[in-house]
Amino acid sequence: MADEKELYGYEEDEIITLEFDDGTEEECGILGVFDANGSDYIALNPLGTEDVYIYGYKEYEEDYELIDITDEKEYEAVVAEFDKLAVE
């Protein structure tokens, strides 16, 4: 039987595990990293769903950081940019 992650169309290195404050974890495929208003963001797809999570994104030499978007106007602008990219 095929590895479950392959069923969702992602390669092993395209999947990250989110760890939430309540201790739960969720595996997500990386849809892409994109720029909006001069900052980097990442779009993630929880495996087996059609949901999309968007976070601020900072990449370091050997690591990365996901940043919650707490400002509603920033979030709306980032989602609008993602929607434009997703249609292209």
C-alpha positions as CSV (number, residue, x, y, z in Angstrom):
1,M,0.0,0.0,0.0
2,A,1.2,3.5,-0.8
3,D,2.4,5.7,2.0
4,E,-0.6,7.8,3.2
5,K,1.3,11.1,2.5
6,E,1.7,10.2,-1.2
7,L,-2.0,9.9,-1.5
8,Y,-2.4,13.6,-1.0
9,G,0.1,14.5,-3.8
10,Y,2.9,15.8,-1.6
11,E,6.5,14.6,-1.4
12,E,7.9,13.8,2.0
13,D,9.9,17.1,2.1
14,E,6.8,19.1,1.3
15,I,5.0,18.1,4.5
16,I,5.4,19.8,7.9
17,T,3.8,19.1,11.2
18,L,2.1,22.0,13.0
19,E,2.2,21.8,16.8
20,F,-0.6,23.8,18.4
21,D,-0.6,25.3,21.9
22,D,-3.0,22.6,23.2
23,G,-0.5,19.9,22.3
24,T,-2.3,18.6,19.2
25,E,-0.4,18.1,15.9
26,E,-1.5,18.4,12.3
27,E,0.4,17.4,9.2
28,C,0.2,19.9,6.4
29,G,1.4,20.0,2.8
30,I,3.2,23.1,1.7
31,L,1.2,24.8,-1.0
32,G,3.8,27.5,-1.4
33,V,5.7,30.5,0.0
34,F,4.7,33.8,-1.5
35,D,5.3,37.5,-1.0
36,A,2.6,40.0,0.0
37,N,3.3,43.6,0.9
38,G,7.0,43.0,1.1
39,S,6.8,40.1,3.6
40,D,6.9,36.3,3.1
41,Y,4.0,34.1,3.9
42,I,3.4,30.3,3.6
43,A,0.2,28.6,2.6
44,L,-0.4,25.1,4.1
45,N,-3.0,22.5,3.4
46,P,-3.9,20.1,6.3
47,L,-3.7,16.7,4.7
48,G,-7.0,15.2,3.7
49,T,-8.8,18.5,3.7
50,E,-9.5,21.4,1.3
51,D,-8.5,23.9,4.1
52,V,-5.7,26.4,3.7
53,Y,-3.8,27.9,6.6
54,I,-1.7,31.0,6.0
55,Y,1.1,32.1,8.3
56,G,3.9,34.7,8.2
57,Y,7.1,32.9,7.2
58,K,10.8,33.6,8.0
59,E,13.4,31.2,6.8
60,Y,16.8,30.9,8.4
61,E,19.9,28.9,7.3
62,E,18.7,25.6,8.7
63,D,15.3,26.4,10.1
64,Y,12.1,28.4,9.6
65,E,9.5,30.2,11.7
66,L,5.8,30.4,11.3
67,I,4.2,33.6,12.5
68,D,0.5,34.0,13.4
69,I,-1.1,36.8,11.5
70,T,-3.0,38.7,14.2
71,D,-3.9,41.9,12.3
72,E,-7.2,41.5,10.4
73,K,-6.3,44.0,7.6
74,E,-3.0,42.3,7.1
75,Y,-4.7,38.9,7.0
76,E,-7.3,40.0,4.5
77,A,-4.6,41.5,2.2
78,V,-2.5,38.3,2.4
79,V,-5.5,36.1,1.6
80,A,-6.4,38.4,-1.4
81,E,-2.8,38.0,-2.7
82,F,-2.9,34.2,-2.2
83,D,-6.3,34.0,-4.0
84,K,-4.8,35.9,-7.0
85,L,-1.8,33.5,-7.1
86,A,-4.0,30.4,-6.7
87,V,-6.1,31.4,-9.7
88,E,-3.1,32.0,-12.0
